[in-house]
Every structure is written in structure tokens, then in C-alpha cells.
Amino acid sequence: MTLDLGFLLGQFLAALASASALFLVASGLSIIFGVTRIVNFAHGSFYMLGAYLGYTITEALPTGVLGFWGGTLVAALAVGVIGAAIEIVVLRRIYRSPELFQLVATFAIVLIIQDATLYVWGPVERLGPRAPGLDGAVQILGEYVPEYDLALIAIGPVVLGLIWLVFHRTRWGVLVRAATEDREMVGALGVNQSWLFTTVFFLGSALAGLGGALQVPRESVSLLMDLNIIAEVFVVVVIGGMGSVLGAYVAALLIALFNAFGILILPEISLAVPFIVMAVVLIARPWGLFGRPESGEHQQALSEEPLRPLGLARRAAILAGVAGLAGLAFLGGRYGVVLATDIVIVSLFAASLHFMMGLGGMASFGHAAYFGISAYAAAFLATYAGLSMLPAMLLAPVAAMLAAAFFGWFCVRSTGVYLAMLTLAAAQIVWSVVFQASEITGGDDGILGVWPDKWAKSREVYFLLTLAIGAMALVTLQRIAHAPFGYVLRAARDNRLRAEAVGVDTRNHQWAAFVVSGVFAGIAGVLFVFAKGSIFPDELAIPRSFDALLMVLLGGVQSVFGPLLGAASFTYVRDEISRLEYWRFIFGILIILVVILAPDGIAGGLQRLWRWIAARAGFRRVTPDKAEGA
Amino acid sequence: MSTTPADGPVLEVSGLSKSFGGNHAVREVSFALGASELLALIGPNGAGKTTCFNMLNGQLRPDRGRVVFCGRDITGMRPREAWRLGLGRTFQITATFPSMTVIENVQIALISHERKSYELFSAARRQGRAEAEALLDRVGMAGAADRHCAELAYGDLKRLELAVALANRPRLLLMDEPTAGMAPAARVELMALAARIVAEEGVSILFTEHDMDVVFRHAHRILVLNRGEIIAEGSAEAIRADARVREVYLGGGTQEPGAEEARPHA
């Protein structure tokens, strides 16, 4: 590598331009989170919409400086209106739901916008016009730098300055800052909260839309834009400190620079660079560069009911579930047995996530890492070491355990969304290593030919094996939940201070729970790899982690049945509708319906339905009924 | 559990100081607490009582000074380590495990005390059940063992907290405003219970309190804190007669005793 000054400067300026683009999107997300505490996964979709709208509007307007910049602004405003509308129609209904539940709704919005965009603009990529007057390049130290990049470099700080002015010179801005600091206090002061939330959503979405529209001259507009940017935007917001706009700018610079130069220094793991930066920052500063710990301990009192041992009715429900699965496997033909096997595996995976999330109070955005590590370990053992199936199944979860112990040690030093982002970072690092170390892992081509031993080759036998192992694992997780460890873990989640004051090392218990959770995800992983006969990097990528997260949240975090119901219905319904053309749209609508109708998840909703029916039928037991209306 | 010399103090605090950004919250506080003593720490709002408490059980690291518990220097020790030595506490804003039942709350403390919290496969439900029932009986909560903690009345939460704090047979209990937010009759009842525990089990209690009625009726000895410093110390009669105390409470423009109520429990 030669140290060519011109080349380095070129990289540097390109990084600054990317930083501006990243900042525009990230600042919007940060503002939204700061005020509403919603982890908005749909933010990448607003960015994508901004790009499509910017493309269409500038095409429609007469070419020229006014047409381009005017069109860009109109696109940004239009996205702001869409964002505000979504807040009013969907998100407003679920502000009182448990923490992170809104995340499910925003994920549904991602799906809906995906298909809506596909419907309006079609699957073909669009190449937008260049910015008039800025379509050339200037030569600096022998490097050609696009003029448009120079404009972007200026736009970032300008927008930062404008936001600063709004936040410090207007009453609205002061309210936004106050709400970021202490939401309840602002509510108590008589500020119209829903109006504030809607306007904040408008501004945040408009900023994402602006970022998207400004991207049109730089890259082609496509349906992949939303998911391509969202992880990086979250990284930027978290590094900067959630709610801090200045932090978002500094973090965007940091990430853009590391991206530009990291690829020169560490090409092998270049994809993981932003996540490594985030992990390092969070370990040094658990609330990001400019973030502050949540002011006060305004912890919502949990309405959760005590964990009771399984009663007769629930045992019967379990048996019915198992019978249903067996029926699907043996009467549903080849297709049925595959689906039933999948449901068992995914249920175990979701239950393992529920263990750390529901009992331990630690949400993970990267649980697929442990599922995937174990699956890869089994594949290595079966192919390279030539082990037969059962020993490989037994040994592989050890790899998941070690990885969970390693990453978990860092993660439990944080809490809440920051902890979740660290788990995401861990998973992305693992994913990029697997993806880029293709000599060992086969990279994108994966590892093929990992089949069960001869005795378990038939799908039906393998289903029974999966059912047996899965059931044993689920029963074991239940036992742990009802063991002293499970009790103390819940105590630490309920009230960390109180738990420490009775001698509990809460962090260590959380760490142990992280490891337990990783092991059980690993067991699901080995069952998966022998069921499919192959493993690809996709299995430990973000979408797989989010699937598990959605299953747990949709099913109901507060119920031990939640993850199982969530996993089964999620897998079954998606399987049923994914043959339709616009299935994402339908799936998104279904998720939103569940979110609005059953804010406590499917399990909670069914429970309330059952109580309602029971009351109607007149055989209601007399019990104090706390869950209702809570 | 550590042993104390028969009549040596349970707690010896010397020169304890803490400031927050130039504001001296606690300054050169020294006092001792004997076995089976019920000592009250009083003072107007912002006098530094809670800061003092937080330094005693390790929640906050003092800038200067020493905390000696049963002959052992515990300055800067973590709350959970101090608890293992027999120093328990209750909180100003009640702290329980809201998703659990009353008896489970007590069982958690017992499980922790017996160092069984990493057991993965035994059934926690039976863990220390009898002992937990006895503790609940001690605080008059035996009938509520299987109720959901989140549905308890405020006074019951306070009593539950006391049962939890007693689970590891502490030598010293720190109680931060144990009766805040309770009705007058319930206040007297709770402090009478605390006094009984001191008399019958040899536990020492250091408590802060705003209700002077409660303080004068139950405390063996009283410390008065004002602006981070101890300004008086002695029996109820002595404190009642002390001119400086009168000034702090009645003249100095600080709030009247009893004016501050804990925030209602949400």
C-alpha cells in the first residue's frame, strides 16, 4: 500500500460525504428515540421512501437547480407526513405496551412499506438524475472528487446547525429537549404529549426522507435501501448516545472514517468494522459518546403475574400442541413433516431468547449468533472431523456456550437498548467473520452435505428425534425458570438495587443467563443443520435474530407459553402466505392487528379471551384479576 | 458471620464526608452504634441522611472517612458484600420484587443467603418455605404469603421489606424512612415491631425518620443532622431541649418536621 496523499484525501472526502448522508438519517432516528423511546426499525424505510419520492418528484419537475432541490425538499416533507400519519394510526395506540413491543409494530411497517414500494415503483432499480450544476468533479491533489460530494459535506453541518437552532430557539425545540431528558416530567407539566410525539415523528421521518432524496444522485434507488442502511444508522445513533443529535453527527463521522480506512487496514473483516467500533465505544461509555443514563429510575411497575407451576389446563394445552404437531407431521405429507420439524426448532430457539428476555430482562437483537455458531460447529464436526450425528449434536452447543460466555461478558455491562445493540454488534461480528472467512466456512456458499445418520434419515424419524430433544430442552428451560437461579434472575430483573441489597451479584446472574440462553439456542441450531443438511451465513444474520425477537414479543414476553405460541403461529402463517405476491404487506398488517388487539402478546390475548368466554359461560373462578386493564 | 467483642460497637463511623460538585452533602460525620440499639438519624430535607445511608452500606463511595462494622472496615464495600456480613437495609421508596409473590420475595433473600442462587434444577418453591413463613409471621404478614406482591397496600410492602431484610439474621438494619407515606397508626405499629425485633433478637437498627412522634417514642438515642453535619446527639429529652435543634426545625426557614412525605407508591 502506498501512502499517496491524494488518494488518502479522496478517501477522506468521500468519507465526509457519507458521514453527512448517514447523519441526516441517524439524527431523525435519534430525535424520535429521545422523545418517544421507540426503537424505530421503520426508519430505514422512510429513507428508502425519500429516495423513491425524490426520484419521482425531481423527474416530474422541470430540470434545473430549483427543480432538483425543490423536489428533494418536497420529498422530505412528504416522508415526514407519512411518518406522522403512521404515528397517529399505529404507534399512538401502543405507547402503553411493554417496552420493545413498539419495535414489533415498526418492523411490521418495514414489511408494509417494502411491498407498497414494490407495488408503486416495481422491482427494477431506478437511476436518478445528477444534481444540476454539481454533476462534475474537481481535481484535488490529482484525485477527482465529485462536486456533489462536496455539497453533501457542507449539508451535514448545515442541517446540524438548523436542528440546533430549532432546539434552542423555539418553544417546540425546548419541549423536545425536555422530553428527551425526562418524558414523564413533560407530561406532568401539561404538555400535549400526543401532539409532541406526532410532530417529532414528522421531523424525524422528514430528516430520513431528506437523507434518502439526497442519495439519489449518488446511487441507484432500489428496494434494498431500507435494510442496507438501518443497521448502520442504529450503530451511529447508539455510538452518539440515543437522543443526542450532536452525538449522531460525531458518530457518523467516526463510522464513515472507519469504513473508509478500515477496509484498507482490515479487509478480512471490513463488514464488521462499524460494529466493532460500536462495541468498543459502548464498553468504554455504556450510554454512547453524548448519551446519559436514563434520568431517574422511572421504572414502570411490572404488571407481570407471578410465575406459577403449570396447572392441569396448561398441561392439557401442551399435550394438545404436541398432538397437533404430530398430526401435522404424519398426516400433512412431506410438506407437513418439514413444517412441523421447523416449528419445533424455531420454538426452542424462541424459548431460549425468551429465557434471557422474559426472565432476565435482557433483549437480544443478535440471538441468531448462538444458533448459527452451534450449527456451523456441528457442520465442521460432521464434515471436517467426520463425527457422526449424535456426538456432533452433543458437542456443538459447547461452541455456542463459549461464544455466549465471551460476548455475554461484555453485553451484561450495559442495560436496555444499549445491551441489545451490543448483542447485535456481537452477532454482526460473527456473521461477517463467517461470511468473509470463506476458506473454512465456504462463505456465501455455506457448508453442504450435513445429513443425519442412516437411522435418522427419514423425515419422520428425524421429526420424532427433533420433537424428543426439543421437548426435553423446553422442559429443562422450564425447570431452570422455577429453580433458585430462575427466581433470583427474575428478582434481579424486577429490581436490581433490591437484589444487590440481598447479596445477589446481579450482573453475574445475568451473564449466566446469557450463557444458558446461548446453549439452548445452540441446541436449536444443531437440530436445524441436520434437518436442512446445510448451513449458510444467513442463519446467523440480522433477519434470523429479528424473527426470534418478533416471535417472543408477538407471543408475549410475560408468558412462558408466549414464545411457543409466537414461534408456531409466526412460522405457520408466514409459510402459508409467503406464496402470495404481496405477502409482506399482508404479514405486516397481521402483525399490527396482533399488536393493537393484544398488547400483551398472543398468549395474553388468548388468556383474556378465555376469561371473557369463561365469564360469559358463568363458570368463572373467583380470583383477583390483576392483568386486565393493567 | 463475624463476631463482635461483647460490648464493642456494632457500627463505628468516623469522619464520613461526601460532596457533589462543591456541595458538601455530608461533612465529617462520626458516631457509633451499640448492640441492640435503636438509633434515629433525623434532620430536615436535604440534610444528608440518605447520602449518609448510601455510604454506610456501600451504595456510594465516601470521599473521606471510615465505616467499621463489627470491628471490620467496610468502607467502599459493595452493598451485596456488606449484606453478607450482616448489614441489611430497607429503602426510602419501597423496593420489592413486584412480579413475585410475597413469600417468594422472602425466599429470594434466603436463597441468596444460603448461596443457592446458581442452582439450576432444584425447585425454588420449596426452598426455605418454612423459614420464610416464620419471617412473614414475625412481621404480621403470614396470611398474605401467596399474594402477588404488586397488589399489596403500601404499609404491607414496608412490612414485607422488613421481613426480607431480616432473612439473613442481620446484626444491623439500616431503615431509610421506614414509615414514610403511612397512616399515623400504622407508623407506630411498624416502629413498635422494629423495637420488638431490636429487643428480642439483638439486632441494632439505624433509621431516618421525619415523624418526630415516632422518633421520640421509639428511638433509644437520636442524632440530628443539618447541612451534612451532626449538630446534636442524645436522648429524646435532650434533643427536645436542644436550642440548635429547635432552630433548625422551627426557626431556620427549613421545612417543618413531617412535611416531607414519600412519593405515593405508584
Interface residues (C-beta under 8 A of the other chain):
Chain A: A301 L302 S303 E304 E305 P306 L307 P309 R479 I480 H482 A483 P484 F485 G486 Y487 V488 R490 A491 D494 N495 L497 R498 A499 E500 A501 V502 G503 V504 D505 H509 A512 V516 P624 K626
Chain B: N57 R78 P79 R80 W83 R84 G88 R89 F91 A95 T96 F97 P98 S99 M100 T101 E104 N105 Q107 I108 A109 I111 S112 H113 K116 S117 Y118 E119 L120 F121 S122 A123 A124 R125 Q127 H148 C149 A150 E151 V164 A167 N168 A266
